[in-house]
Amino acid sequence: MAERTFAPKPEWLKVRAPGGDRYHAIKETLRELDLHTVCEEARCPNVGECWRDGTATVMLLGDTCTRGCRFCAVTTGDPKGSVDSREPEHVARAIAKMQLQYVVMTMVNRDDLLDGGAEHVGRTVKRLRELRDDILIETLVGDFCGRLDDVRTAAEAMPDVFAHNVETVRRLTRTVRDVRSGYDQTLKVLSKAADVAKEARASGGRTMLTKSSIMVGLGESDEEVLETMKDLKSAGVDIVTIGQYLRPSPKHHEVVRFVHPTVFASYEEQAMKLGFLYAACGPLVRSSYKAGEVFLKSLLGTEDVAAPLEERIVRARENAAKVREHAAKEELAKSGIVPVSSLVRPR
């Protein structure tokens, strides 16, 4: 009998197929605008839930990562400095046309670039703000090889949330993450982002929260998870998410254990006791899980955010329609075609 490659998943890791009007509207718009999301490419189990809430995650700087972490299914290679300089404008315009109230901009590690892609990410954030200032923006970035000037460049674009994932506990970092990705390096990145956020608050600027994520099921102990949360809190992290690691393929790190939902509830309780503004912990929680809802709960300090979330979705729908209408008028102007309405004498 052939050896089983994947252990059967427990019931709590099974989800319904995505659907609903908002889900299908966003999916259709993504194809129309030629945007690809991590939600689909990573086969995230929460894609239906997040899209219905008007949240999506897009990838910047291509699809080839210069690192080879044992948990990640993204293609590893050498992009050789290739960057689409038009991407910030294209992505910003495309997102502005969508019925999104929260967007996560993530990126592959680009060790082949002098600044690791920091300025590119910052340009995309700033351009989207110009087009749709109602959209909440989260950037989920790499570590820029620990270069704190580049971290500052990315953070000073002032996304609403600056996220960088620690991924796993200290002991497992060298076996789970690429050798260039260090546990302490991650803490330094998050600490620098927290410093930029403090400076902005002190000068009356925008509010920026910091966020990190931990995967469990890789062989860590619950005590190590708690220790990692303490380290993140000491680095100035505001929000922590913890979810179950699931193996993308037989070539990736094995799943050592499936963590029970009651243990995740314990993680969440411990995180709040440590003083995080908010913690989302559960088997299906991913780094960007229900990111808009998590942000509002963190900012408002309440669990009941259904009404403000729905208000944001309605506003997103209205503003996306305005952007689309403006873009259509621009295209008409470029083509030299005169709209019929301009030929009708007003009464």
N, C-alpha and C positions, 0 to 999 in steps of 0.2 A: 504493500500500500504506500502511495506517495506521501511524503511528509507534508503536513498542512502548512502553507506559507503564512496565512493570517489566521489568528485565533478568532472565533466567532465573537462579534460585538455583543455586549449586554443590551438589554432592552432600552435602557436609558440613553443609548447613543443612536437610536433609530428615530428618523424624522419623516414628516410627510413631504411629498413632492411639492415644490414651490408653485404658487399660482396666485390669482387675484388680479384685479384691474390695474392696480399700481405696478405690480410686478411686471405684467405684460407690456405696459406702456413704457417702462424704463428699458426693458429688454429690447423692444422695437426701436427706441431712440438710440440705444447704444449701437445697434447694427447700422442704423441710418447714418450716424456720425462717425462710424469706423473707430469706436473706442472699445478697448478691451479691458475687462476688469479682472482683478485678482479673485473677486467673488466667484466668477465662472471658472477661470483657469485653475484655481486651487480646489475647485469643487467644494466650496465651503457649504456646510450643512445648513447655515443660517441665511443663505442668499434670499430666499423668499421672504423671510421675516424682515430682514434689513431693507430690502427694496420696497416693501410695502410701507415702511417707515420713512421712505425718502432718503435712504443712505446707501452709498456705493463706494467701492475702493478701486481707484485707477492706478496703473503702474506707469512711472516715468522712467526715462533714460534707457528704453529698450527692454529686452527680455533675457539678456545674457548677463549673468552675475560673475564677477571675477573671483568669487569665493565658492567653496564647496562644502557647505554644512551638511551633516549627515541626517538632518531631519527635513530638509527642504527639497522640493521637487523642481525648483527653478533651474533652467539650463545653466551650466557652468562653462565659462570659456573666456576668451580674450577679445573684447569688442574693439581693441586697438584704437581707442580714443574716439570712436565714432559717436557723434551726437547730432541729433536733429535740432538745429537751432530754432526751427519753426514750431517745435513741440509746445513750448509754453503758451504761445498764442493759440494754437490749434486746440489744445486741451482746455484752456480757459474758455474759449468760445463755445466749444462743444458742451462742456459741463453747464455753462450759463443757460443753454437752451433746454436743459433737462429739468424735470420736476423733482429736483433734489433739494433737501434742506440741510444736508450734511454730506460732505465728501471727504474721503480719506485719500490723500496722495501718497502712495508708497513708492519705493524705488529699489532697484537692485544695487548691490555694492559696486561701485565703479572705481576701483583702485588704480585704473589706468588713466584717470583724469587728475589734473593737478589739484583741484579742490574737491575731488570726489563727487562732483555734481551738485554741490551746495548752492552755487549761484543759480543754476538751472532750476532747481526746486523753488528757490526764493522768487525768481521771476514769474513762475507759474502761479504761485500764491498771490503775488501782488496784482497780476493781470486779472485773475478771477475776481479779486476784491473790487477792481474798477468796474467790472461788468455786472456783478451780482453781490452787493455788500450784505445781502440777507443770508447767504449760504455760510454755514459754519464749516471751517476748514481744519482738518487734522493732517499733519504730515508725519508719516511713519518712515523714518530715515535710517540710514546706516550709521556707522561710527566715524566715517571720514578719516579712518586710520588713526583716530585719536587726536587729530589736529584741531585744537580748540578754536582757532580763528575761523576755520571752516564751519564748525558747529555754530559759532556765533552768526556767521553769514546766513545759515539756514534758519536759525531761531529769530533773527532780527526782521525776517519777513513777517513775523508775528502771526503765525497760524493760531487758531483758537486753542489747538492742542498740539504740543510737540511730543511725539512718541518715538521711543527707541527701545527695542526689546532686549531684555537680559536673557530671555529664552529658557535658561535652566539654572540650576544651582552651581555654586562655585566648583565643587568637586567634579562635576560632569562636563564643565565647559570645554575642556580640551578634547574630550571624546565626542561631544555632540556638535560643537561649532567648529568652524574653520580656525586653523591655528592663528590666523591674524585677528581673530575676534576674541578679545579678552574680557573677562568678568570685570576687572577693575577699570578697564578702558571704557566699558559701557557705563559704569557708575560715574566716571569723569565727564562723559558726554551729557548724561542726564543732569549732573550737577551744574555744568556750564549753562545748559538751557534754563535751568531753574534760576540761575543768576540773572540771565537776560530778562526773564519774566519779572523778577523783583525790581530790576532797574526800570522796566516799562511801567510797572505799577507806581513806583516812586515818583515818576515824572508825569503821571496822569495819563499814560498811554493805554493801549488795549490790554485786556486780561488774557494771559496765555497760561494754560495748565500743562503740566508735564505728566507723561503716562508711560508705563512699561508693562510687559506681559511675560508670564511664566508658563511653560508647558510642564505638565506632570505626567508620570507614567514611563519615564525614561530610566528609572532606577534610583531616584532620589528618595530620601526619607521625609516624613512630614516635618520633622525638626529642621531639616535643611531648607524646606520651603519657607518656614517661619523666619529662619535666619536671612534668607534672601529678601523677604519682605522688609525686614528691619534695615537691611543695607539700602534698599530702594528708598525707604522713608528718610534715611539719613542723607541720601543724595538729593533730597528735595522733591521727590516724585509725589504728585497729587493723586493720581489714579492708578490702580493696579488691576490687571485682569489675569485670571488663572484658568486654564482649560486643559482638557485631556489631549495628549499627543496621540495622533493616529498615523500609522506608517504609510507613506505614499506608495512605496513599492518594496519588493524584497531586497533591493539594494540599500535601502535606508535603515536607520537605527531601528532595532526591534522595540515593540511595546513590551515593557517589563511588567506593567500592571495596569488594570483598568480601575481608576479611582472612583469610589462610590460617591453618589451625590451628597450623602451626609458628611463626608470628609470635605467636599467643596464648601458646604455650608459652614463648616468649622474654619476653613481658610478665610472665608468672607468675614466671619465674626472676629477673627484674630486681626485681620487687616484694619477693620474699623476701630478696633481697640488701639492699634498702633498710631491712629490719627490720620489715615488717608481720607481725602475728601469723599472718595467713593471706591468701592471694590466690586467687580463683577466676577464671580467664581462659579463655574459649573462645567459639567462634562462637555457641552457643546460650545462653550464660550471660546471665542477667538479674539485676537488682538483688537479687531475693529468691531466686535460684536455689539450690535445695537448702539453704535457709537454716539448717535445723536441723543438718544435717551440717557445714556450714561453721562454725557456732558451736561445735560440739563439737570439731572439729579445732583451732580457734583456742584454745579453753580448755584442751584436753588436750595440745596440742602433738604430735599424732600423726595419721597418715593412717588408721590402723585404728580406726574408730569404729562398725563394723557391730554389734558386740555391745551397746554402751551405747545405740545408736540404737534397736535392736530392743527393749531393755528399756524405753526411754522410750515406745515405741509401745504396748507391752503395758500399762504403767501408765496411759497416756492412755485406752485402751479401758476399763479397770476404773473409773477415776475419772469418765469420761463417763457410764458406766452408773449410778454412784451419784448423780450430779447429776440425771440423768433420773428416777431413782426418787424422789428427794426432791421434785422438781418435781411429779411425778404425785401424791404424797401431799398437797402443798400445794393442788393443784387440787381434790382430793377434799374437803379440809377446808373450802375456800371454798364448795364446792357444797352442803355439809351432808350429803352422802351418807356413810353409815357403811360402811367396808370390811367385807366378809363375814368376813375373818379375825378382826376384833375381836368378832364374835358367837359365835365358837367357843370353848368352854371348854377351856383348856389341860389336857393330860393329865399 
